[in-house]
Amino acid sequence: MSEAFLSEPFRPDQAHPTQAHPDHIHELIGIGFGPSNLALAIALEERQSGLDAVFLEAKPRFAWHPGMLLKGTDMQVSFLKDLVSQRNPTSGFSFLSYLHDKGRLERFINRKTFFPSRVEFNDYLDWAAGRLGGICAYDQRVEAIEPVRAGAGVSHLRIHSRDGAGRATVRQARQIVLAPGGQPHWPELFAPHRSDARLSHSNDFTARVLPKLTPGERIAVIGGGQSACEIFATLAADPACPRVDLILRGPALKPADDSPFVNEIFEPAHTDLVHALPPEARAQHLREFAGTNYAVTDLDLLQHIYGLLYEQEVEGAARLRMMAETQPVGLQTVGQGAGLHLTLDAQGRRFGLDYDRIILCTGYRRELGQTLLSGLADWQTGAAPDRDYRLPMKPGFAPTVHVQGYSEPTHGLADTLLSVLALRSAEIAASVELARADRRIAAE
């Protein structure tokens, strides 16, 4: 085993400073510190380029989808698609290095699986973030990105953030990488009720629902994908024994296609192929492979849910229901409950049901027009990100802007998934370093 695989953790005195100095201009500021920018931070560290980088994260500490860290849920991707292994198999930041450091390598091998639990993978990500020392400033919610004028152009950027106590901080950077993750999607019918305690999104499930369940509650889970099924199965096993309806538009729950040939769409060569396609062919490609990621569920979980419903039928009970081809069309929040108006099947027959809670498993939205880049709107060309995830900007705009997780229409379905973290981080790190070198040459 190589020395790199067994490398020692970084010491605090090796960490990058996170303090903000008003006159200092960082080479790079990463906005968001989830898996995407964490992988980038590691790639930059291992390239040993001495690049002055800092990352800003709104959460008080590292956490990856904490609202869906449910017991018994496993990852949907192999542990080999961790933060680094596809880029550098000998990295000390790999999942195998994590297992070795935690003293669980042999026991994990004995499990004979490629898929760790979601709780364990979150612990791995937190472990990797901790090894980087102070490269990330937590409790820093970025509120605005401001261009700094230099004559007729822009020389660099100001990044405005605020902590939980309301203290504002301004940092400066010549380059930014935007990776704040997707925003929970509240469909138009439910959006006006965000503050209603009876309604929640799946991203808040462990905080807003599980600790507050009371016996016999009536709960609607809306959605037909992995999150909806995981929440349905979790509620089915809860000691409070809630009555749960799983409401989905489609005629049936569908399995995710993770077969070997289909999985090749997550390889870098496939990203090259998709990016080179004309727009119409790209859109058709995304539709063709949507079953790998959207409104689908792991087959073993589908079998588990089918078994739950079957055993309930044997027992003559009716606590759990799956309501297919059903669409919410109205909502009333009067008194203690929430009245949901629904249409059933193609005939559009209407009926109403009352619930104590409604849980939206309606996914996330990632739209560049709704991000912090609105402050740079005057300088954006409107063109899609380049192959290296860099946004094309108008002449005179010197900073570079890279994005992570906002390029699915041009880079393929893997763009929002963990599958591409390691190799995408290498591409962006190389692009960031090239931009720095080009600027230095231009200044000579």
URUR-V869202 format. One record per residue. PHI is phi in whole degrees, -180 to 180 (* if undefined). PSI is psi in degrees with one decimal (NA if undefined). Layout:
phi:PHI psi:PSI
phi:PHI psi:PSI
This chain:
phi:* psi:136.4
phi:-74 psi:158.3
phi:-64 psi:-32.8
phi:-63 psi:-35.9
phi:-65 psi:-32.8
phi:-104 psi:23.2
phi:-61 psi:148.4
phi:-74 psi:150.8
phi:-62 psi:153.2
phi:-68 psi:139.5
phi:-85 psi:156.0
phi:-56 psi:-32.6
phi:-75 psi:-7.5
phi:-95 psi:-5.3
phi:-72 psi:155.5
phi:-79 psi:142.4
phi:-71 psi:142.8
phi:-110 psi:-4.2
phi:-65 psi:143.5
phi:-94 psi:126.1
phi:-113 psi:122.0
phi:-53 psi:-36.1
phi:-94 psi:-8.6
phi:-80 psi:137.5
phi:-113 psi:111.1
phi:-69 psi:150.1
phi:-67 psi:-40.9
phi:-143 psi:136.7
phi:-124 psi:124.8
phi:-97 psi:131.5
phi:-106 psi:114.0
phi:99 psi:140.8
phi:-137 psi:54.1
phi:-89 psi:-162.8
phi:-57 psi:-35.1
phi:-65 psi:-54.8
phi:-75 psi:-23.9
phi:-64 psi:-45.1
phi:-61 psi:-38.4
phi:-66 psi:-43.5
phi:-59 psi:-40.6
phi:-68 psi:-42.0
phi:-60 psi:-42.5
phi:-66 psi:-39.8
phi:-63 psi:-43.2
phi:-76 psi:-19.8
phi:-78 psi:-15.9
phi:52 psi:44.7
phi:-90 psi:-5.6
phi:69 psi:21.4
phi:-71 psi:131.5
phi:-79 psi:100.4
phi:-130 psi:147.2
phi:-143 psi:148.6
phi:-120 psi:145.6
phi:-119 psi:131.6
phi:-133 psi:133.2
phi:-71 psi:-32.3
phi:-70 psi:154.9
phi:-72 psi:-16.5
phi:-158 psi:172.0
phi:-66 psi:134.4
phi:-158 psi:134.2
phi:-115 psi:109.7
phi:44 psi:57.2
phi:-61 psi:-27.0
phi:-70 psi:-10.8
phi:-124 psi:23.9
phi:-84 psi:77.8
phi:-95 psi:141.4
phi:-63 psi:138.2
phi:85 psi:0.3
phi:-96 psi:132.6
phi:-106 psi:163.4
phi:-68 psi:154.0
phi:-99 psi:-1.2
phi:-125 psi:155.9
phi:-64 psi:148.3
phi:-62 psi:-19.5
phi:-69 psi:-17.5
phi:-93 psi:52.9
phi:-86 psi:-156.1
phi:-73 psi:-20.7
phi:-140 psi:-26.2
phi:-59 psi:-38.4
phi:-71 psi:-20.5
phi:-93 psi:-42.9
phi:-146 psi:90.1
phi:-61 psi:-19.2
phi:-95 psi:7.4
phi:-63 psi:143.3
phi:-76 psi:0.7
phi:-105 psi:12.6
phi:-77 psi:164.3
phi:-63 psi:-35.3
phi:-67 psi:-37.8
phi:-63 psi:-39.9
phi:-60 psi:-47.7
phi:-61 psi:-41.2
phi:-63 psi:-43.9
phi:-65 psi:-35.2
phi:-84 psi:-5.9
phi:76 psi:24.8
phi:-119 psi:11.4
phi:-61 psi:-49.6
phi:-64 psi:-40.0
phi:-69 psi:-35.6
phi:-66 psi:-40.9
phi:-58 psi:-40.0
phi:-66 psi:-20.2
phi:-73 psi:-20.5
phi:55 psi:51.8
phi:-141 psi:151.0
phi:-93 psi:-3.8
phi:-120 psi:98.6
phi:-69 psi:165.8
phi:-68 psi:157.4
phi:-65 psi:-35.7
phi:-63 psi:-43.0
phi:-67 psi:-39.1
phi:-68 psi:-35.2
phi:-63 psi:-39.4
phi:-65 psi:-37.5
phi:-61 psi:-46.2
phi:-62 psi:-42.6
phi:-63 psi:-40.9
phi:-61 psi:-45.5
phi:-64 psi:-41.8
phi:-62 psi:-38.9
phi:-65 psi:-30.3
phi:-71 psi:-15.8
phi:-87 psi:1.3
phi:69 psi:-132.6
phi:-99 psi:30.7
phi:-70 psi:-18.7
phi:-114 psi:134.9
phi:-98 psi:110.6
phi:-84 psi:170.6
phi:56 psi:43.1
phi:-132 psi:92.3
phi:-84 psi:114.9
phi:-74 psi:128.5
phi:-108 psi:-25.1
phi:-161 psi:151.1
phi:-123 psi:123.5
phi:-119 psi:130.1
phi:-74 psi:139.3
phi:-102 psi:116.9
phi:-73 psi:146.0
phi:-143 psi:95.5
phi:67 psi:-126.5
phi:-89 psi:-1.3
phi:-121 psi:-161.0
phi:-127 psi:127.0
phi:-91 psi:-39.0
phi:-160 psi:-169.5
phi:-128 psi:148.8
phi:-107 psi:133.3
phi:-115 psi:118.3
phi:-100 psi:127.0
phi:-134 psi:165.0
phi:-143 psi:139.1
phi:-91 psi:178.7
phi:-63 psi:-22.5
phi:-89 psi:0.9
phi:91 psi:4.7
phi:-78 psi:129.6
phi:-93 psi:145.0
phi:-137 psi:142.4
phi:-120 psi:127.7
phi:-122 psi:160.6
phi:-124 psi:148.8
phi:-153 psi:151.5
phi:-90 psi:-20.1
phi:-141 psi:149.0
phi:-133 psi:151.8
phi:-124 psi:116.5
phi:-95 psi:118.5
phi:-149 psi:60.5
phi:-82 psi:-3.0
phi:83 psi:171.9
phi:-78 psi:158.2
phi:-100 psi:134.0
phi:-53 psi:131.7
phi:-91 psi:120.3
phi:-107 psi:108.2
phi:-55 psi:157.4
phi:-53 psi:-37.1
phi:-62 psi:-34.0
phi:-103 psi:-17.3
phi:-54 psi:-39.2
phi:-67 psi:-8.0
phi:-111 psi:22.8
phi:-55 psi:-37.0
phi:-84 psi:-4.7
phi:-76 psi:124.7
phi:-65 psi:-18.3
phi:-78 psi:-15.7
phi:-115 psi:142.4
phi:-152 psi:162.0
phi:-100 psi:156.1
phi:-57 psi:-27.6
phi:-66 psi:-14.9
phi:-109 psi:15.4
phi:-59 psi:-47.7
phi:-72 psi:-21.3
phi:-94 psi:-41.4
phi:-98 psi:-16.3
phi:-116 psi:-61.3
phi:-53 psi:-46.2
phi:-71 psi:-11.2
phi:-115 psi:8.2
phi:-66 psi:138.9
phi:-119 psi:153.4
phi:-56 psi:135.1
phi:79 psi:10.7
phi:-60 psi:150.9
phi:-101 psi:120.6
phi:-128 psi:134.0
phi:-106 psi:125.9
phi:-108 psi:115.7
phi:-105 psi:117.4
phi:144 psi:160.5
phi:-129 psi:22.0
phi:-107 psi:-164.8
phi:-60 psi:-46.6
phi:-63 psi:-43.8
phi:-61 psi:-42.8
phi:-69 psi:-38.2
phi:-65 psi:-42.0
phi:-67 psi:-42.0
phi:-58 psi:-46.7
phi:-66 psi:-37.2
phi:-66 psi:-43.7
phi:-68 psi:-33.9
phi:-62 psi:-31.6
phi:-94 psi:-3.0
phi:-71 psi:139.3
phi:-60 psi:-21.9
phi:-71 psi:-12.5
phi:50 psi:55.6
phi:-69 psi:157.1
phi:-88 psi:120.7
phi:-124 psi:128.4
phi:-109 psi:126.3
phi:-97 psi:111.2
phi:-107 psi:120.9
phi:-136 psi:148.6
phi:-73 psi:-36.8
phi:-73 psi:170.3
phi:-76 psi:-16.7
phi:-165 psi:159.5
phi:-70 psi:139.0
phi:-116 psi:142.6
phi:-80 psi:146.0
phi:-71 psi:140.1
phi:-92 psi:103.9
phi:-120 psi:32.1
phi:-71 psi:158.3
phi:-58 psi:-45.7
phi:-69 psi:-39.2
phi:-65 psi:-36.7
phi:-64 psi:-13.3
phi:-67 psi:-13.8
phi:-69 psi:-12.5
phi:-93 psi:4.8
phi:-87 psi:151.7
phi:-57 psi:-36.6
phi:-62 psi:-32.1
phi:-73 psi:-33.8
phi:-62 psi:-41.9
phi:-58 psi:-44.6
phi:-62 psi:-48.5
phi:-63 psi:-43.8
phi:-63 psi:-29.2
phi:-83 psi:-10.6
phi:-73 psi:150.9
phi:-67 psi:156.2
phi:-52 psi:-44.1
phi:-66 psi:-40.1
phi:-67 psi:-36.4
phi:-62 psi:-46.3
phi:-62 psi:-40.3
phi:-64 psi:-38.9
phi:-62 psi:-44.0
phi:-63 psi:-40.8
phi:-65 psi:-38.9
phi:-63 psi:-36.3
phi:-108 psi:15.6
phi:-59 psi:-27.7
phi:-68 psi:-3.2
phi:-84 psi:-16.3
phi:-142 psi:-30.2
phi:-110 psi:132.8
phi:53 psi:39.6
phi:-135 psi:163.1
phi:-140 psi:149.2
phi:-57 psi:139.5
phi:-60 psi:-38.9
phi:-64 psi:-33.7
phi:-72 psi:-38.7
phi:-60 psi:-42.2
phi:-65 psi:-36.8
phi:-64 psi:-45.5
phi:-65 psi:-41.2
phi:-60 psi:-40.7
phi:-64 psi:-39.6
phi:-59 psi:-47.6
phi:-68 psi:-35.8
phi:-67 psi:-47.1
phi:-63 psi:-34.6
phi:-64 psi:-40.1
phi:-64 psi:-39.7
phi:-61 psi:-40.0
phi:-81 psi:-8.8
phi:74 psi:23.9
phi:-98 psi:172.3
phi:-148 psi:34.4
phi:-75 psi:-32.5
phi:-114 psi:135.3
phi:-138 psi:145.3
phi:-111 psi:123.6
phi:-115 psi:93.6
phi:-84 psi:163.8
phi:50 psi:41.5
phi:-125 psi:132.5
phi:-128 psi:123.7
phi:-67 psi:132.8
phi:-128 psi:-6.5
phi:-160 psi:157.1
phi:-146 psi:133.0
phi:-126 psi:128.2
phi:-117 psi:82.3
phi:-122 psi:133.8
phi:72 psi:-142.0
phi:-84 psi:-27.4
phi:-104 psi:-176.5
phi:-129 psi:121.3
phi:-91 psi:122.6
phi:-109 psi:122.7
phi:-94 psi:131.7
phi:-131 psi:152.4
phi:-112 psi:144.2
phi:-117 psi:129.1
phi:57 psi:-172.9
phi:-67 psi:-23.4
phi:-75 psi:-12.5
phi:70 psi:27.9
phi:-62 psi:134.4
phi:-103 psi:145.6
phi:-157 psi:169.1
phi:-130 psi:148.1
phi:-138 psi:147.2
phi:-103 psi:138.7
phi:-134 psi:154.3
phi:-86 psi:-30.1
phi:-141 psi:148.0
phi:-128 psi:125.1
phi:-113 psi:120.6
phi:-92 psi:115.3
phi:-108 psi:64.0
phi:-109 psi:17.4
phi:78 psi:-162.4
phi:-132 psi:155.7
phi:-116 psi:138.2
phi:-131 psi:95.6
phi:-128 psi:121.5
phi:-59 psi:-32.4
phi:-67 psi:-15.6
phi:-109 psi:21.6
phi:-104 psi:-174.4
phi:-67 psi:-6.8
phi:-75 psi:-0.8
phi:-60 psi:-27.7
phi:-70 psi:-12.9
phi:-109 psi:15.1
phi:-56 psi:-37.5
phi:-65 psi:-19.5
phi:-106 psi:-4.0
phi:-85 psi:143.6
phi:-86 psi:-18.2
phi:87 psi:-3.9
phi:-76 psi:156.0
phi:-71 psi:160.5
phi:-58 psi:146.1
phi:-67 psi:174.3
phi:-58 psi:-31.7
phi:-90 psi:17.3
phi:71 psi:20.4
phi:-96 psi:134.7
phi:-81 psi:127.8
phi:-66 psi:132.0
phi:-123 psi:165.4
phi:-73 psi:157.7
phi:-56 psi:141.0
phi:96 psi:-9.5
phi:-95 psi:102.1
phi:-78 psi:-35.4
phi:-65 psi:159.2
phi:-110 psi:145.3
phi:-127 psi:115.3
phi:-108 psi:150.9
phi:-128 psi:146.6
phi:-125 psi:125.4
phi:91 psi:11.3
phi:-123 psi:20.8
phi:-123 psi:21.7
phi:-57 psi:-41.9
phi:-62 psi:-24.1
phi:-112 psi:-21.1
phi:-115 psi:-5.7
phi:104 psi:171.6
phi:-65 psi:-20.6
phi:-72 psi:-12.6
phi:-59 psi:-33.7
phi:-96 psi:4.8
phi:-106 psi:163.2
phi:-67 psi:-21.5
phi:-56 psi:-28.8
phi:-103 psi:1.4
phi:-54 psi:-52.7
phi:-64 psi:-47.6
phi:-77 psi:-35.2
phi:-64 psi:-37.8
phi:-62 psi:-36.4
phi:-66 psi:-40.7
phi:-65 psi:-43.8
phi:-70 psi:-39.9
phi:-59 psi:-43.5
phi:-64 psi:-39.8
phi:-66 psi:-40.6
phi:-63 psi:-45.0
phi:-66 psi:-37.0
phi:-65 psi:-40.8
phi:-62 psi:-41.0
phi:-64 psi:-43.9
phi:-64 psi:-41.8
phi:-62 psi:-39.2
phi:-67 psi:-39.0
phi:-67 psi:-38.9
phi:-65 psi:-41.2
phi:-64 psi:-29.1
phi:-81 psi:-15.2
phi:-77 psi:NA
